[in-house]
Amino acid sequence: MNWIKIHWLELLAYLAVFVLLVWLIWDYFSGNLGVNPIEQVEIRSGKYTLNFLVATLACSPLYRVSGYAPVLCVRRILGFSTLGL
């Protein structure tokens, strides 16, 4: 069962990305994005990208201050999510 070994912080990062993506898709298909849905998708995904970028850049100083190593794995996940959104 070594392949299941995942830290709770990594799971939280994956869950945050998944929830935001599902929320955006749900709003798109339910018509909650207003008159120009493509523009709203671009604006929302841009905001999510900036938030993930700030969280990614904050991981290294947080590791240096606290010494908590799993933060570096979360940095990788958030960095990939920044490129994906």
VOPAGU-2260 file (C-alpha; in pm, 1 decimal, decimal comma):
REM VOPAGU-2260
SITE   aa  ch    i         X         Y         Z
SITE  MET   A    0       0,0       0,0       0,0
SITE  ASN   A    1     292,3     236,0     -51,7
SITE  TRP   A    2     130,6     386,3    -358,8
SITE  ILE   A    3    -152,9     523,0    -143,0
SITE  LYS   A    4      89,1     707,0      83,2
SITE  ILE   A    5       0,7    1072,5      27,7
SITE  HIS   A    6      25,1    1355,9     271,7
SITE  TRP   A    7    -296,5    1529,1     378,9
SITE  LEU   A    8    -160,8    1862,0     254,3
SITE  GLU   A    9    -112,7    1721,9     -96,1
SITE  LEU   A   10    -463,5    1579,5     -88,5
SITE  LEU   A   11    -597,7    1919,7      12,7
SITE  ALA   A   12    -416,1    2084,9    -280,0
SITE  TYR   A   13    -556,7    1833,4    -529,3
SITE  LEU   A   14    -902,1    1876,3    -380,4
SITE  ALA   A   15    -885,5    2256,6    -408,7
SITE  VAL   A   16    -792,4    2236,0    -776,5
SITE  PHE   A   17   -1062,6    1979,5    -847,4
SITE  VAL   A   18   -1335,5    2172,5    -666,8
SITE  LEU   A   19   -1255,9    2498,8    -847,1
SITE  LEU   A   20   -1250,6    2327,0   -1184,5
SITE  VAL   A   21   -1579,7    2144,0   -1122,6
SITE  TRP   A   22   -1737,0    2467,4    -995,7
SITE  LEU   A   23   -1632,2    2650,8   -1311,9
SITE  ILE   A   24   -1765,1    2374,8   -1537,6
SITE  TRP   A   25   -2090,0    2357,8   -1340,4
SITE  ASP   A   26   -2146,0    2731,8   -1374,2
SITE  TYR   A   27   -2072,3    2713,3   -1746,1
SITE  PHE   A   28   -2324,3    2439,7   -1819,3
SITE  SER   A   29   -2592,2    2574,0   -1584,3
SITE  GLY   A   30   -2579,0    2921,7   -1740,4
SITE  ASN   A   31   -2459,4    3108,8   -1431,2
SITE  LEU   A   32   -2182,7    3294,5   -1612,9
SITE  GLY   A   33   -2393,9    3574,3   -1756,8
SITE  VAL   A   34   -2427,9    3704,3   -2109,3
SITE  ASN   A   35   -2074,0    3627,4   -2224,9
SITE  PRO   A   36   -1978,2    3296,5   -2063,3
SITE  ILE   A   37   -1644,6    3256,6   -2243,7
SITE  GLU   A   38   -1524,7    3590,0   -2105,8
SITE  GLN   A   39   -1630,6    3492,9   -1754,5
SITE  VAL   A   40   -1449,8    3158,9   -1785,1
SITE  GLU   A   41   -1133,9    3346,5   -1886,5
SITE  ILE   A   42   -1167,6    3595,1   -1599,9
SITE  ARG   A   43   -1235,3    3328,1   -1337,6
SITE  SER   A   44    -960,0    3096,5   -1455,1
SITE  GLY   A   45    -722,6    3393,9   -1458,8
SITE  LYS   A   46    -810,1    3476,1   -1099,3
SITE  TYR   A   47    -764,5    3113,0    -997,4
SITE  THR   A   48    -428,7    3106,2   -1176,1
SITE  LEU   A   49    -306,6    3416,5    -994,6
SITE  ASN   A   50    -419,7    3275,4    -660,1
SITE  PHE   A   51    -239,2    2947,0    -724,0
SITE  LEU   A   52      70,4    3134,6    -840,3
SITE  VAL   A   53      82,4    3334,5    -516,1
SITE  ALA   A   54      28,9    3016,2    -313,3
SITE  THR   A   55     306,8    2844,5    -509,0
SITE  LEU   A   56     549,5    3128,2    -451,8
SITE  ALA   A   57     462,4    3138,2     -82,0
SITE  CYS   A   58     559,8    2773,5     -26,4
SITE  SER   A   59     937,5    2823,8     -26,4
SITE  PRO   A   60     944,4    3099,6     237,7
SITE  LEU   A   61     697,5    2898,7     443,9
SITE  TYR   A   62     931,6    2599,7     428,9
SITE  ARG   A   63    1232,5    2809,7     525,9
SITE  VAL   A   64    1050,9    2957,0     824,1
SITE  SER   A   65     879,5    2642,4     948,3
SITE  GLY   A   66    1100,6    2362,5     816,9
SITE  TYR   A   67     789,3    2159,7     728,9
SITE  ALA   A   68     899,7    1950,4     427,3
SITE  PRO   A   69     561,1    1847,3     278,7
SITE  VAL   A   70     509,2    2209,8     180,5
SITE  LEU   A   71     758,8    2153,5    -100,6
SITE  CYS   A   72     547,2    1872,7    -249,3
SITE  VAL   A   73     245,9    2101,1    -237,1
SITE  ARG   A   74     451,1    2364,3    -421,6
SITE  ARG   A   75     494,5    2122,8    -711,6
SITE  ILE   A   76     123,7    2038,6    -722,7
SITE  LEU   A   77      21,1    2403,9    -709,1
SITE  GLY   A   78     274,2    2493,5    -978,4
SITE  PHE   A   79     134,2    2233,9   -1216,5
SITE  SER   A   80    -217,6    2351,3   -1134,4
SITE  THR   A   81    -118,9    2707,6   -1214,9
SITE  LEU   A   82     -15,5    2599,2   -1563,0
SITE  GLY   A   83    -326,3    2387,4   -1606,5
SITE  LEU   A   84    -586,7    2646,2   -1518,0
